[in-house]
Amino acid sequence: MSSTGQDPAVSTAHASTKHAALMLGALGVVYGDIGTSPLYTLRACLAGFDRVEPHHVLGVLSILFWLLMLVVSFKYVMLVLRADNRGEGGTLALLELAVRGRAGRARLLLVVLGIFGAALFYGDSIITPAISVLSALEGIGVVSHRLDPWVVPLALLVLLVLFLIQHQGTGAMGRLFGPVMAVWFATMAALGLRQIVHAPQVLEALNPLIGLQFIAEFPGRSFVLLGAVVLALTGAEALYADMGHFGRQAIRRAWFSMVLPALGLCYFGQGALLLQDPTAIRNPFFLMAPQWALVPLVMLATVATVVAAQAVISGAFSVTRQAIQLGYWPRMQILHTSAAEKGQIYLPQVNAWLLVSVLILVLVFQSSENLAAAYGFAVTGTMLTTTLLAFTVLPRGSTGMRRALWLSALGVFLLVDLLLFSANAAKIHEGGWLPLMVGIVMFSLMMTWRRGRQLLALRHQRDQEALPAFLEQLQQHPPARVPGTAVFLTMTPGRVPAALLHNLKHNKVLHEYTVFLTLEVVDVPYVSDEERFLVEPVGMDSWQIAVHYGFKEDPNVPHVLRLISEAYPEIDLEPMRTSYFLSRQTIVAARQPAMGRWRMGVFSFMARNAMRSTLFFKIPPNRVVEMGMQVEI
């Protein structure tokens, strides 16, 4: 028996069960996107050839396989997963690591880079559900061409149902995602292996020299080909973004033990089929299956693509919440769909925007082949952003040969990402304009909101009096005191809140106890209760309190005040004796606005439509006093 009294065998079995559960969960959430790429990737890669020859198939397969190894296995799974922000990954988490300790132009450049990468993710979020579901349902055309006209209507129906049930949460569906994707990967592997047995010569493509010979023979076409090969890499960012849910080890084990072998067998199986029958290029994935298995395969593929779409939708919710907490997006309604899993959230406004965008996309593009050109730009843009940010994070603290190795590896990745991005940039006129347009719009909105909030804070800092000096004046000429506690929410600690001045001006009273409360989001995902708040007495039974939240947490003012009252019983924070005073600001442009008039108009519109702070901070509305004020910036 161990020192804790627990049987080591039982403990080992429990750990193994936990690891298996995490791996199964990672299959369902992390690998949904990249796991459905074989539905359309090889067909898109070979679509540019008038006639598919064996050396075309082998060359494309070799390039595809080794890019999968280099970009996904080596870059993301082995290296980028090391850049975690207290266990969390993703573009915004990496951005917070990159800007830590930096100031001036270097910080601004990194912020612009990171926010543009996050903005491109929204383009990915509307394309992935559309291309995934369309590619799966296109399999019914293999069953019978008479069913082709039903592809788009069925895709619209599946997507509509998917978005309409988002408010139910992914808890119940999530438990099925892992087993469904395990069956999906096993099916892909079996289908691929069946074809490889009949044409084992396809395995020659494992030799990287085959890919290099293809590039030497067709240099121009190889560059264009990269724009389609990148479809095999879509979803690589999900490995990093979802690290906080499953952990680095579970994601790595799932990749090397199941996902990579299944993808490899499936791609090489499609290649083997094309070596035997080049006419199968019309849909090599579904034509790998025997006739009797087509209908079940279409059904399984549709479910798998729903899983892939769900992962991206959940990612959009998560990225938006992080953007709100980090100050790049106005407050929005955030609903928790699970009492146990704090990461399961639902944002109604984001869901509605995604639904409308995805349905329009399906109606405009009509097929997965038409969407393929649009897909790669968003993916490669985000991958390039990750590599550039990783340059400032991964080599940090290393010296000598170790630092040289980091920089060399990242330099290779940067070169590959630039090639992939350039190849997709050349297809902007074919559909790449769509994610670029979405990215530019989202980037402009996020940076406008950030800049507007900074200008607002500077205005308050300039116009508001220092709090200590103001309290000294009040001591000399004290106003009437009333029972209870007044909590003033302020964005500029150490300054006199406008709501306090309005209260003294109109009501001419000061509460028995006064709390000046500032909510700050720090550059880590979660903050422990021990680090949650900092209390500083400022005189006249008043306290300045700074409350800290991680960028993946939701502020809850009543809850944190309860924690403060337990730690500082001298502060009377009894809920029925506590009133909250807030300033409700109306933003107007000054005669010479601090930023362009169109940006001022956008910022003012976003501020007017932001969620009310009382609801966002979970403050009881019957305990709130709001003071209206107009602010020129």
C-alpha positions as CSV (number, residue, x, y, z in Angstrom):
1,M,0.0,0.0,0.0
2,S,1.2,3.6,-0.7
3,S,1.6,6.2,2.1
4,T,-1.8,7.6,1.3
5,G,-3.4,4.2,1.9
6,Q,-4.4,3.8,-1.8
7,D,-3.5,0.7,-3.7
8,P,-0.9,1.7,-6.4
9,A,-2.6,-0.6,-8.9
10,V,-5.9,1.2,-8.4
11,S,-4.2,4.6,-8.7
12,T,-2.5,3.6,-11.9
13,A,-5.7,2.2,-13.3
14,H,-7.5,5.5,-12.4
15,A,-4.8,7.6,-14.1
16,S,-5.0,5.4,-17.2
17,T,-8.8,5.8,-17.4
18,K,-8.4,9.5,-17.0
19,H,-5.8,9.7,-19.8
20,A,-8.0,7.6,-22.1
21,A,-11.0,9.8,-21.4
22,L,-9.0,12.9,-22.2
23,M,-7.7,11.4,-25.4
24,L,-11.3,10.4,-26.4
25,G,-12.4,14.0,-25.6
26,A,-9.6,15.4,-27.7
27,L,-10.6,13.3,-30.6
28,G,-14.1,14.8,-30.5
29,V,-13.3,18.4,-29.9
30,V,-9.7,19.1,-31.1
31,Y,-9.5,16.9,-34.2
32,G,-12.9,17.3,-35.7
33,D,-11.8,19.9,-38.3
34,I,-8.5,18.3,-39.4
35,G,-10.2,14.9,-39.3
36,T,-12.8,15.8,-41.9
37,S,-10.2,17.3,-44.3
38,P,-9.8,14.1,-46.3
39,L,-13.4,14.6,-47.6
40,Y,-12.2,17.3,-50.0
41,T,-8.4,17.9,-49.9
42,L,-7.0,15.4,-52.4
43,R,-9.8,16.2,-54.9
44,A,-9.0,19.9,-54.6
45,C,-5.2,19.2,-55.0
46,L,-5.6,17.3,-58.2
47,A,-8.4,19.4,-59.7
48,G,-5.9,21.5,-61.7
49,F,-4.7,18.6,-63.8
50,D,-6.5,17.9,-67.1
51,R,-5.6,14.3,-66.8
52,V,-4.5,12.6,-63.5
53,E,-1.3,10.7,-64.1
54,P,0.4,8.3,-61.5
55,H,3.4,10.7,-61.0
56,H,0.9,13.5,-60.3
57,V,-0.8,11.4,-57.6
58,L,2.5,10.3,-56.0
59,G,4.0,13.8,-56.1
60,V,1.0,15.5,-54.5
61,L,0.7,12.8,-51.9
62,S,4.4,13.2,-50.9
63,I,4.1,17.0,-50.6
64,L,0.8,16.6,-48.6
65,F,2.2,13.9,-46.2
66,W,5.5,15.7,-45.4
67,L,3.7,19.1,-44.9
68,L,1.4,17.2,-42.5
69,M,4.4,15.9,-40.6
70,L,6.3,19.2,-40.7
71,V,3.5,21.7,-39.9
72,V,1.2,19.6,-37.6
73,S,3.4,16.9,-36.0
74,F,6.6,18.9,-35.6
75,K,5.5,22.6,-35.4
76,Y,2.2,22.4,-33.5
77,V,2.2,19.0,-31.6
78,M,5.9,19.0,-30.6
79,L,6.9,22.7,-30.3
80,V,4.0,25.3,-30.3
81,L,2.2,23.3,-27.5
82,R,5.1,24.3,-25.3
83,A,4.0,27.9,-25.4
84,D,1.2,27.7,-22.9
85,N,-0.2,30.5,-20.8
86,R,-0.7,28.6,-17.5
87,G,-2.0,25.7,-19.5
88,E,-4.0,27.7,-22.0
89,G,-3.3,28.1,-25.7
90,G,-4.6,30.0,-28.7
91,T,-3.7,33.2,-30.5
92,L,-4.9,35.6,-27.8
93,A,-3.2,33.5,-25.0
94,L,0.0,33.5,-27.1
95,L,-0.3,37.3,-27.6
96,E,-0.5,37.9,-23.9
97,L,2.7,35.9,-23.5
98,A,4.4,37.7,-26.4
99,V,3.7,41.3,-25.1
100,R,4.6,40.5,-21.5
101,G,7.4,42.9,-20.5
102,R,7.3,44.8,-23.8
103,A,6.4,48.4,-24.4
104,G,6.3,51.0,-27.2
105,R,6.3,50.1,-30.8
106,A,7.4,46.5,-30.3
107,R,4.3,45.9,-28.1
108,L,2.0,47.7,-30.6
109,L,3.3,45.6,-33.5
110,L,2.7,42.4,-31.6
111,V,-0.8,43.4,-30.6
112,V,-1.7,44.3,-34.2
113,L,-0.3,41.0,-35.4
114,G,-2.1,38.9,-32.7
115,I,-5.4,40.7,-33.1
116,F,-5.3,40.3,-36.9
117,G,-4.7,36.6,-36.4
118,A,-7.6,36.3,-34.0
119,A,-9.8,38.3,-36.5
120,L,-9.0,35.9,-39.3
121,F,-10.3,33.1,-37.1
122,Y,-13.8,34.5,-37.5
123,G,-13.4,33.9,-41.3
124,D,-12.5,30.4,-40.6
125,S,-15.5,30.1,-38.2
126,I,-18.0,30.7,-41.0
127,I,-16.2,28.7,-43.7
128,T,-15.5,25.5,-41.8
129,P,-19.2,24.6,-41.0
130,A,-20.2,25.3,-44.6
131,I,-17.4,23.4,-46.4
132,S,-17.5,20.5,-44.0
133,V,-21.2,19.8,-44.1
134,L,-21.3,20.4,-47.9
135,S,-18.4,18.0,-48.6
136,A,-20.1,15.3,-46.5
137,L,-23.5,15.6,-48.1
138,E,-21.9,15.7,-51.6
139,G,-21.5,12.0,-51.0
140,I,-25.1,11.4,-51.8
141,G,-24.2,12.3,-55.4
142,V,-22.0,9.2,-55.5
143,V,-25.0,7.1,-54.4
144,S,-27.1,8.6,-57.2
145,H,-26.7,11.7,-59.3
146,R,-30.4,12.3,-59.1
147,L,-29.8,13.3,-55.4
148,D,-27.3,16.1,-56.4
149,P,-30.0,18.9,-56.2
150,W,-30.7,18.0,-52.6
151,V,-27.1,18.7,-51.4
152,V,-27.6,22.4,-50.7
153,P,-31.1,22.2,-49.1
154,L,-29.9,19.4,-46.8
155,A,-26.8,21.3,-45.9
156,L,-28.9,24.4,-45.0
157,L,-31.2,22.2,-42.9
158,V,-28.3,20.5,-41.0
159,L,-26.6,23.8,-40.3
160,L,-29.8,25.5,-39.3
161,V,-30.5,22.8,-36.7
162,L,-26.9,22.8,-35.5
163,F,-27.0,26.6,-34.7
164,L,-30.5,26.5,-33.3
165,I,-29.6,23.9,-30.6
166,Q,-26.4,25.8,-29.5
167,H,-28.2,27.3,-26.5
168,Q,-28.6,23.7,-25.2
169,G,-24.9,23.5,-24.8
170,T,-22.4,20.9,-26.0
171,G,-22.5,18.8,-22.8
172,A,-24.8,16.0,-23.9
173,M,-23.5,16.1,-27.5
174,G,-19.9,16.4,-26.3
175,R,-20.1,13.0,-24.6
176,L,-20.9,11.5,-28.0
177,F,-18.3,13.5,-30.0
178,G,-15.3,11.4,-28.9
179,P,-16.8,7.9,-29.7
180,V,-18.2,9.2,-33.0
181,M,-14.8,10.6,-34.1
182,A,-13.1,7.4,-32.9
183,V,-15.4,5.4,-35.3
184,W,-14.8,8.0,-38.0
185,F,-11.0,7.7,-37.8
186,A,-11.2,3.9,-37.6
187,T,-13.4,3.9,-40.7
188,M,-11.1,6.2,-42.7
189,A,-8.1,4.0,-41.8
190,A,-10.0,0.9,-42.9
191,L,-11.1,2.4,-46.2
192,G,-7.6,3.6,-46.9
193,L,-5.9,0.3,-46.0
194,R,-8.3,-1.6,-48.2
195,Q,-7.2,0.4,-51.3
196,I,-3.5,0.4,-50.3
197,V,-3.5,-3.4,-50.3
198,H,-4.6,-3.3,-54.0
199,A,-2.0,-0.7,-55.0
200,P,0.9,-0.8,-52.6
201,Q,3.1,1.2,-55.0
202,V,1.3,4.3,-53.6
203,L,3.6,4.0,-50.6
204,E,6.5,5.3,-52.7
205,A,5.1,8.7,-51.9
206,L,6.5,8.3,-48.4
207,N,9.9,9.1,-49.9
208,P,10.3,12.9,-49.7
209,L,12.4,12.9,-52.9
210,I,9.2,12.1,-54.9
211,G,7.7,15.4,-53.7
212,L,11.0,17.2,-54.5
213,Q,11.0,15.7,-58.0
214,F,7.5,16.9,-58.5
215,I,8.4,20.4,-57.4
216,A,11.4,20.4,-59.8
217,E,9.3,19.2,-62.7
218,F,6.3,21.5,-62.0
219,P,7.6,24.6,-60.0
220,G,4.8,26.9,-60.9
221,R,2.1,24.4,-60.5
222,S,3.6,23.3,-57.2
223,F,3.4,26.8,-55.8
224,V,-0.3,27.0,-56.8
225,L,-0.8,23.4,-55.4
226,L,0.2,24.7,-51.9
227,G,-3.0,26.6,-51.9
228,A,-4.9,23.3,-52.0
229,V,-2.6,21.2,-49.9
230,V,-3.1,23.5,-47.0
231,L,-6.6,22.1,-46.7
232,A,-5.0,19.1,-45.1
233,L,-3.7,21.3,-42.3
234,T,-6.9,23.0,-41.4
235,G,-7.7,22.5,-37.8
236,A,-4.0,22.6,-36.7
237,E,-4.7,25.7,-34.7
238,A,-7.4,23.9,-32.8
239,L,-4.7,21.6,-31.3
240,Y,-3.2,24.7,-29.7
241,A,-6.4,26.6,-28.9
242,D,-8.0,23.7,-27.1
243,M,-4.9,22.8,-25.0
244,G,-6.5,24.1,-21.9
245,H,-9.4,21.7,-22.1
246,F,-7.4,18.5,-22.5
247,G,-3.8,19.2,-21.8
248,R,-0.6,18.9,-23.9
249,Q,-0.1,15.1,-23.4
250,A,-3.6,14.0,-24.3
251,I,-3.5,16.0,-27.5
252,R,-0.1,14.6,-28.4
253,R,-1.1,11.0,-27.6
254,A,-4.3,11.2,-29.6
255,W,-2.4,12.7,-32.6
256,F,0.3,10.1,-32.9
257,S,-1.7,7.1,-31.8
258,M,-4.9,7.5,-33.9
259,V,-5.3,10.7,-35.8
260,L,-2.1,10.8,-37.8
261,P,-2.1,7.1,-38.8
262,A,-5.8,7.4,-39.8
263,L,-5.2,10.5,-41.9
264,G,-2.1,9.0,-43.5
265,L,-3.9,5.7,-44.4
266,C,-6.9,7.7,-45.8
267,Y,-4.9,10.0,-48.0
268,F,-2.7,7.2,-49.3
269,G,-5.8,5.0,-49.8
270,Q,-7.4,7.7,-52.0
271,G,-4.1,7.9,-53.9
272,A,-4.1,4.1,-54.4
273,L,-7.6,4.3,-55.8
274,L,-6.6,7.0,-58.2
275,L,-3.6,5.0,-59.4
276,Q,-6.1,2.2,-60.3
277,D,-8.9,4.4,-61.6
278,P,-8.1,8.1,-62.4
279,T,-11.8,8.8,-63.1
280,A,-12.4,8.4,-59.3
281,I,-11.1,12.0,-59.0
282,R,-14.7,13.2,-59.0
283,N,-15.0,12.1,-55.3
284,P,-12.1,9.8,-54.3
285,F,-13.1,9.7,-50.6
286,F,-16.5,8.2,-51.0
287,L,-15.5,6.0,-54.0
288,M,-13.0,4.2,-51.7
289,A,-16.0,2.5,-50.1
290,P,-17.9,-0.5,-51.5
291,Q,-21.4,0.3,-52.9
292,W,-23.2,-1.1,-49.9
293,A,-21.4,1.1,-47.5
294,L,-22.0,4.4,-49.3
295,V,-25.2,5.5,-47.5
296,P,-23.9,4.6,-44.0
297,L,-20.6,6.4,-44.9
298,V,-22.5,9.6,-46.0
299,M,-24.4,9.5,-42.7
300,L,-21.2,9.0,-40.6
301,A,-19.4,11.8,-42.6
302,T,-22.3,14.2,-42.0
303,V,-22.2,13.5,-38.2
304,A,-18.4,13.9,-38.3
305,T,-18.6,17.3,-40.1
306,V,-21.2,18.4,-37.5
307,V,-18.6,17.7,-34.9
308,A,-16.0,19.7,-36.8
309,A,-18.4,22.6,-37.2
310,Q,-19.3,22.5,-33.5
311,A,-15.7,22.7,-32.5
312,V,-15.2,25.9,-34.6
313,I,-18.5,27.4,-33.3
314,S,-17.4,26.8,-29.7
315,G,-14.0,28.2,-30.6
316,A,-15.7,31.4,-31.8
317,F,-17.5,31.7,-28.5
318,S,-14.3,31.2,-26.6
319,V,-12.3,33.7,-28.7
320,T,-15.0,36.4,-28.3
321,R,-15.1,36.0,-24.5
322,Q,-11.3,36.4,-24.4
323,A,-11.5,39.5,-26.6
324,I,-14.2,41.0,-24.3
325,Q,-12.1,40.3,-21.2
326,L,-8.9,41.7,-22.7
327,G,-10.7,44.9,-23.8
328,Y,-10.9,44.3,-27.6
329,W,-14.6,43.8,-27.8
330,P,-17.7,45.4,-26.1
331,R,-19.5,43.5,-23.4
332,M,-21.9,40.8,-24.7
333,Q,-24.3,38.3,-23.1
334,I,-22.4,35.2,-22.0
335,L,-24.5,32.2,-21.0
336,H,-23.0,29.1,-19.3
337,T,-24.6,25.9,-20.6
338,S,-23.0,23.6,-18.0
339,A,-22.7,23.9,-14.2
340,A,-19.7,21.6,-14.2
341,E,-17.7,22.8,-17.2
342,K,-16.9,26.5,-17.0
343,G,-15.5,26.4,-20.6
344,Q,-18.9,25.6,-22.1
345,I,-20.5,28.9,-23.0
346,Y,-23.0,30.3,-25.4
347,L,-23.1,33.8,-26.9
348,P,-26.5,34.4,-28.6
349,Q,-25.3,37.4,-30.7
350,V,-22.2,35.6,-32.0
351,N,-24.3,32.5,-32.7
352,A,-26.9,34.5,-34.7
353,W,-24.1,36.2,-36.7
354,L,-22.4,32.9,-37.5
355,L,-25.8,31.3,-38.5
356,V,-26.7,34.1,-41.0
357,S,-23.1,34.2,-42.4
358,V,-22.8,30.4,-42.9
359,L,-26.3,30.1,-44.6
360,I,-25.4,32.9,-47.0
361,L,-22.1,31.2,-47.7
362,V,-23.7,27.9,-48.6
363,L,-26.2,29.7,-50.9
364,V,-23.6,31.7,-52.7
365,F,-20.8,29.1,-53.1
366,Q,-23.1,26.0,-53.5
367,S,-20.2,23.4,-53.3
368,S,-17.2,22.5,-51.2
369,E,-15.0,22.8,-54.3
370,N,-16.0,26.4,-54.7
371,L,-15.3,27.1,-51.0
372,A,-11.9,25.5,-51.0
373,A,-10.2,28.6,-52.4
374,A,-11.7,30.8,-49.7
375,Y,-10.8,28.4,-46.9
376,G,-7.0,28.4,-47.1
377,F,-6.4,32.2,-46.7
378,A,-7.8,32.3,-43.2
379,V,-6.0,29.2,-42.1
380,T,-2.6,30.2,-43.4
381,G,-3.0,33.7,-42.0
382,T,-3.6,32.4,-38.5
383,M,-0.7,29.9,-38.8
384,L,1.7,32.7,-39.9
385,T,0.6,34.8,-37.0
386,T,1.2,32.0,-34.6
387,T,4.8,31.4,-35.9
388,L,5.6,35.2,-35.7
389,L,4.4,35.4,-32.2
390,A,6.2,32.2,-31.3
391,F,9.5,33.8,-32.3
392,T,9.1,36.1,-29.2
393,V,7.9,33.4,-26.8
394,L,9.6,30.0,-27.4
395,P,13.3,31.1,-27.5
396,R,12.7,33.3,-24.4
397,G,15.2,32.4,-21.7
398,S,17.3,30.1,-23.8
399,T,20.9,30.8,-24.8
400,G,23.7,29.5,-27.0
401,M,23.0,26.4,-29.1
402,R,19.5,25.9,-27.6
403,R,18.5,29.4,-28.7
404,A,20.1,28.8,-32.2
405,L,18.1,25.6,-32.6
406,W,14.8,27.4,-31.6
407,L,15.5,30.2,-34.1
408,S,16.5,27.8,-36.9
409,A,13.3,25.6,-36.4
410,L,11.1,28.7,-36.3
411,G,12.8,30.1,-39.3
412,V,12.0,26.9,-41.3
413,F,8.3,27.1,-40.1
414,L,8.2,30.8,-41.1
415,L,9.4,30.0,-44.6
416,V,6.8,27.3,-45.0
417,D,4.0,29.5,-43.6
418,L,5.0,32.3,-46.0
419,L,4.9,29.9,-49.0
420,L,1.5,28.6,-47.9
421,F,0.2,32.1,-47.2
422,S,1.5,33.5,-50.5
423,A,0.0,30.6,-52.5
424,N,-3.4,31.3,-50.9
425,A,-3.0,35.1,-51.3
426,A,-2.8,34.4,-55.1
427,K,-6.3,33.0,-54.9
428,I,-7.9,36.1,-53.3
429,H,-10.0,36.7,-56.5
430,E,-11.3,33.1,-56.4
431,G,-12.8,33.4,-52.9
432,G,-9.8,34.3,-50.6
433,W,-11.3,37.8,-50.5
434,L,-14.0,36.5,-48.1
435,P,-12.0,35.6,-45.0
436,L,-9.7,38.6,-45.8
437,M,-12.8,40.9,-45.8
438,V,-14.1,39.3,-42.6
439,G,-10.7,39.6,-41.0
440,I,-10.2,43.2,-41.9
441,V,-13.7,44.2,-40.6
442,M,-13.2,42.3,-37.3
443,F,-9.7,43.7,-36.9
444,S,-10.9,47.2,-37.5
445,L,-13.7,46.8,-35.0
446,M,-11.5,45.3,-32.3
447,M,-8.8,47.9,-32.6
448,T,-11.3,50.7,-32.7
449,W,-12.9,49.5,-29.5
450,R,-9.5,49.1,-27.9
451,R,-8.4,52.6,-28.9
452,G,-11.7,54.1,-27.9
453,R,-11.5,52.6,-24.4
454,Q,-7.9,53.8,-24.1
455,L,-8.9,57.4,-25.0
456,L,-11.8,57.2,-22.5
457,A,-9.4,56.1,-19.7
458,L,-7.0,58.9,-20.6
459,R,-9.9,61.4,-20.5
460,H,-10.9,60.2,-17.1
461,Q,-7.3,60.3,-15.9
462,R,-6.9,63.9,-17.1
463,D,-10.2,65.3,-15.9
464,Q,-10.8,63.4,-12.6
465,E,-9.2,64.6,-9.4
466,A,-6.8,62.5,-7.4
467,L,-8.8,60.5,-4.8
468,P,-6.5,61.1,-1.7
469,A,-6.6,64.9,-2.1
470,F,-10.4,64.8,-2.6
471,L,-11.0,62.8,0.5
472,E,-8.9,65.2,2.5
473,Q,-11.1,68.0,1.4
474,L,-14.2,66.0,2.4
475,Q,-12.7,65.5,5.9
476,Q,-12.4,69.3,6.2
477,H,-16.0,69.9,5.0
478,P,-17.8,66.5,5.7
479,P,-21.2,66.0,4.0
480,A,-24.1,64.3,5.7
481,R,-23.5,60.5,6.3
482,V,-26.2,57.9,5.6
483,P,-26.2,54.3,6.7
484,G,-25.0,51.5,4.4
485,T,-22.2,51.0,1.9
486,A,-21.7,52.7,-1.5
487,V,-19.7,50.8,-4.1
488,F,-18.4,53.0,-6.9
489,L,-17.2,51.1,-10.0
490,T,-14.4,53.0,-11.7
491,M,-12.0,52.2,-14.5
492,T,-9.3,54.6,-13.2
493,P,-8.0,53.6,-9.8
494,G,-6.8,56.4,-7.6
495,R,-9.2,59.0,-9.2
496,V,-12.5,60.3,-8.1
497,P,-15.4,58.5,-9.9
498,A,-17.8,60.8,-11.7
499,A,-20.7,58.9,-10.1
500,L,-19.4,60.1,-6.6
501,L,-19.3,63.7,-7.7
502,H,-22.8,63.5,-9.1
503,N,-24.1,61.8,-5.9
504,L,-22.5,64.6,-3.7
505,K,-23.8,67.3,-6.1
506,H,-27.4,66.1,-6.3
507,N,-28.0,64.1,-3.1
508,K,-25.4,65.9,-0.9
509,V,-24.7,62.8,1.2
510,L,-21.9,60.2,1.6
511,H,-22.5,56.7,2.8
512,E,-21.2,55.4,6.1
513,Y,-18.8,53.1,4.2
514,T,-17.4,53.7,0.7
515,V,-15.7,51.3,-1.7
516,F,-13.9,52.3,-4.9
517,L,-13.9,49.1,-7.0
518,T,-11.8,48.5,-10.1
519,L,-12.0,45.3,-12.1
520,E,-8.8,44.4,-13.9
521,V,-8.2,41.6,-16.4
522,V,-4.7,40.1,-16.1
523,D,-2.6,38.2,-18.7
524,V,-3.3,34.7,-17.4
525,P,-6.4,32.6,-18.0
526,Y,-7.5,32.1,-14.4
527,V,-6.8,33.8,-11.1
528,S,-7.0,32.0,-7.7
529,D,-9.2,33.3,-4.9
530,E,-6.0,34.1,-3.0
531,E,-4.9,36.5,-5.7
532,R,-8.3,37.7,-6.5
533,F,-8.4,41.1,-4.8
534,L,-6.2,43.8,-3.2
535,V,-7.7,46.0,-0.5
536,E,-6.2,49.4,0.4
537,P,-7.7,51.8,3.1
538,V,-7.9,55.4,1.8
539,G,-9.5,57.2,4.8
540,M,-13.0,58.2,5.9
541,D,-14.1,54.6,6.2
542,S,-13.3,54.2,2.5
543,W,-11.3,51.5,0.7
544,Q,-9.8,51.2,-2.8
545,I,-10.2,47.6,-4.0
546,A,-8.7,46.1,-7.2
547,V,-10.2,42.9,-8.3
548,H,-8.3,40.7,-10.8
549,Y,-9.8,38.3,-13.3
550,G,-8.2,36.0,-15.9
551,F,-9.1,36.4,-19.5
552,K,-11.1,33.2,-19.5
553,E,-13.2,34.1,-16.4
554,D,-16.5,36.0,-16.1
555,P,-16.6,38.8,-13.6
556,N,-19.1,38.4,-10.7
557,V,-19.1,41.4,-8.4
558,P,-21.4,40.2,-5.7
559,H,-19.4,36.9,-5.4
560,V,-16.1,38.8,-5.0
561,L,-17.6,41.2,-2.5
562,R,-18.7,38.2,-0.4
563,L,-15.1,37.0,-0.4
564,I,-13.8,40.4,0.6
565,S,-16.3,40.7,3.4
566,E,-15.1,37.4,4.8
567,A,-11.4,38.5,4.6
568,Y,-12.2,42.1,5.9
569,P,-15.1,42.0,8.3
570,E,-14.6,45.7,9.1
571,I,-16.1,46.5,5.6
572,D,-19.9,46.3,5.8
573,L,-20.8,44.5,2.5
574,E,-24.0,43.0,3.6
575,P,-26.0,42.7,0.3
576,M,-29.1,44.5,1.5
577,R,-27.1,47.4,2.9
578,T,-24.9,47.8,-0.2
579,S,-25.7,50.1,-3.1
580,Y,-23.8,50.3,-6.4
581,F,-23.1,53.6,-8.2
582,L,-22.2,53.5,-11.9
583,S,-21.7,56.1,-14.6
584,R,-23.6,55.6,-17.8
585,Q,-21.6,57.3,-20.5
586,T,-22.8,58.7,-23.8
587,I,-19.9,59.0,-26.2
588,V,-19.8,62.0,-28.5
589,A,-17.1,63.3,-30.9
590,A,-15.3,66.4,-29.9
591,R,-14.7,69.2,-32.4
592,Q,-11.3,67.7,-33.1
593,P,-11.8,64.0,-32.3
594,A,-8.9,62.0,-31.0
595,M,-9.4,59.4,-33.8
596,G,-11.1,59.5,-37.2
597,R,-14.8,60.5,-37.3
598,W,-15.8,57.2,-38.8
599,R,-14.0,55.4,-36.0
600,M,-15.6,57.6,-33.4
601,G,-19.0,56.8,-34.9
602,V,-18.3,53.1,-34.8
603,F,-17.0,53.3,-31.2
604,S,-20.0,55.3,-30.1
605,F,-22.3,52.7,-31.8
606,M,-20.5,49.8,-30.2
607,A,-20.6,51.5,-26.8
608,R,-24.4,52.2,-27.1
609,N,-25.1,48.5,-28.0
610,A,-22.8,46.9,-25.4
611,M,-24.4,44.8,-22.7
612,R,-25.3,46.9,-19.6
613,S,-22.5,46.7,-17.0
614,T,-25.0,45.7,-14.3
615,L,-25.9,42.5,-16.2
616,F,-22.3,41.8,-17.3
617,F,-20.9,42.1,-13.8
618,K,-24.0,40.2,-12.3
619,I,-24.9,43.2,-10.1
620,P,-28.5,43.0,-8.7
621,P,-30.4,45.7,-10.7
622,N,-32.5,46.7,-7.7
623,R,-29.3,47.8,-5.8
624,V,-27.9,50.0,-8.7
625,V,-27.9,53.8,-9.1
626,E,-26.8,55.0,-12.5
627,M,-25.6,58.5,-13.2
628,G,-25.8,59.6,-16.8
629,M,-23.0,61.7,-18.3
630,Q,-21.8,62.8,-21.7
631,V,-18.1,62.3,-22.6
632,E,-16.3,64.0,-25.5
633,I,-13.3,62.3,-26.9
